[in-house]
Amino acid sequence: MKKYLYLLMAFATLAVFSCKEPEPEPVPEPEDEAYADFIFQYEVNLPADASSYSSVPLDLASVKGVDSKGQKYDVWECFGLSSQSELIAALGTLSGGAQTGQTIDFIGFDVSTEYVVENPSSTNGWGHWHMANGDICNWGDNAYVFAEGWFDTEQNLVMSIGQFPGRLKEGETYKIIEGMQDDEVSVAFEITINVKPQTEWAVYNITNVGGEDVEYLFPVEDIAKLLGVSDLAKAVIDGTVVLKPRNADGSYYGKYSQVDEADAKGVFFNKEGNCCDWQNNAGTDDEYYGHFYSTIYFWNEEGKDYIEFYLTPYAATEDDLGYYEFSWDLVNGDKVATIVFCTDLESSKPFASYSVYGYNYTVKIIPNDGYKNIVIPMPETLAADLGVEAISAEALEAGTISVVGLNADESEYTEKEKTAGGIRGWWYDVDGNIREWGEGCYAFAESDDLLNYRVGLYLGQAVGQTATLRFKYVAGDKSQIIQVWVTTVSEIEE
């Protein structure tokens, strides 16, 4: 009987358990979806630079990207292509910040959100300016670092990773994201930028043949900090810091210094950019000025250090026109500071001229390859004709006046506030219509202060071309159109 009782209890227990809800299977946590199909990761070291838009190269083809399964691919393989050249061709062309003829778009990402920014460029090439947090921006107060590529050959996926002068500090790290995409695939280039100590200081100067001395004082304190000395010029004079001047080909000059005095040391350079001794020309003043081109000079006066560079363009002739670099290293043990003075020596002959009748300007300018420009002043009667007290940037900010770019038919250009630099400025095509910077441009007019406009040409213009640049000042119900008739000529009459 007990046997049957136990059996009955077992069935009852089974019935109770069989009526319970089954325990649910554990649900796996969803994996975070990557913001791009392929992620490429790079790291560059960028020396901080207080004075120039310096950069370091980054080859996008130097690493492979990884997909969600961990498989690695070259960037062109991500899009089913077989070479760099096919990828570069698929990007089409970039002109004035606009991409055309492409099957693959160049893009960027805001780091804070990882959202796509579909604009292909906020620099002059492929790529963008980025804020301190990595988000994309335009050049200006918020810009810290940039990535800019030209991809100008079939085997060139190199971008320049650079900086806004004076904004990066040693020890900082920035992250930016550039990218590409088509209708099916997205690629992200994650770039980590490590800011290293500045080791090179460069200055760029433009001077004319026959001009006066150019003098430049380098930032002594920053250079001294790198080299670990408190008094830089004194350290050079007493030999603690070794002055090692370079010739034009980059080789070191054998001598320590040609100026060797109790309170100063220095180096002479000739017109070829090579170090030289002034005694080679017997030392007379006439020969001195005819032989020497520039001088680097270290000196200490009343406890204050100076590093001065003198350029003597009056010693040069029209035969010496061109670009020159003068460079030297300062060495203290294993610490090296490189200093470079760069100059474009230009003709003393005028390259542009203008005349004005009322609010109509005639500008003649010789085509050049450096965006050289001439300054034209606005007529003194402009403020009175507009019924305002003054033409100024302050009046612009206050809304008292405005400046508007005009197309050839005098219609207002409304796509953007400006297409060139300065407070106001526009690029024009040869028909006189406003456009973005890039191929197809003819000339520009831009202003820092609204009182003086710089007028210049796009590179490579032919002689004999003409266009009229128009813009308009507006104050309340009054306005005044400025017309600048620009023509390219082979020479300017003096």
Number of C-alpha atoms within 10 A of each C-alpha: 6 7 7 9 9 11 12 12 11 12 10 12 11 11 11 10 10 10 8 8 7 8 6 6 6 6 6 6 6 6 6 6 8 11 15 21 17 25 22 25 15 16 12 15 16 22 23 28 26 20 15 16 15 19 21 14 16 19 13 20 16 12 14 19 22 19 16 12 6 9 10 17 17 20 28 18 15 20 19 11 14 13 14 21 16 14 23 21 16 18 20 15 17 20 17 19 19 15 18 12 12 16 14 20 21 24 22 31 27 19 19 11 9 15 13 21 17 14 18 21 27 21 18 16 20 27 27 31 27 29 23 16 14 22 23 29 20 15 17 10 10 17 21 22 27 26 28 23 22 17 20 11 11 13 14 16 20 18 21 19 25 23 26 24 16 13 16 24 16 14 11 11 15 17 19 27 27 25 23 23 22 14 8 7 14 21 26 24 21 18 20 17 20 20 20 18 18 19 18 17 20 18 15 13 14 11 18 19 20 17 17 13 15 14 14 15 12 17 14 17 15 17 22 19 13 15 21 14 16 14 17 27 27 24 20 22 22 14 14 15 23 18 23 19 27 22 20 17 9 13 12 17 17 11 13 16 23 16 17 12 11 11 14 19 24 22 26 22 24 21 19 15 20 21 27 20 18 20 11 10 14 10 13 11 10 10 15 16 16 17 20 25 21 24 20 23 20 23 21 20 11 5 10 12 19 21 18 18 21 17 23 23 24 16 23 21 17 14 8 16 15 11 13 18 20 26 24 22 19 20 18 19 11 6 12 17 19 17 19 16 21 16 17 16 21 21 18 15 14 13 21 22 16 15 12 15 8 11 14 16 20 17 21 22 25 22 24 16 10 12 15 17 20 20 16 21 13 18 15 11 10 18 18 11 12 19 13 15 10 16 22 16 18 12 16 16 10 10 12 17 22 19 20 19 28 23 19 18 9 15 13 15 17 11 10 10 14 21 21 18 14 16 15 22 25 29 29 30 23 18 14 23 23 29 22 20 22 18 12 15 23 28 27 26 28 23 19 15 15 21 16 16 21 17 25 26 26 22 17 12 16 15 14 11 12 19 19 23 30 26 25 16 19 17 20 12 7 12 17 16 17 20 18 22 18 25 22 20 17 12 15 14 8 7
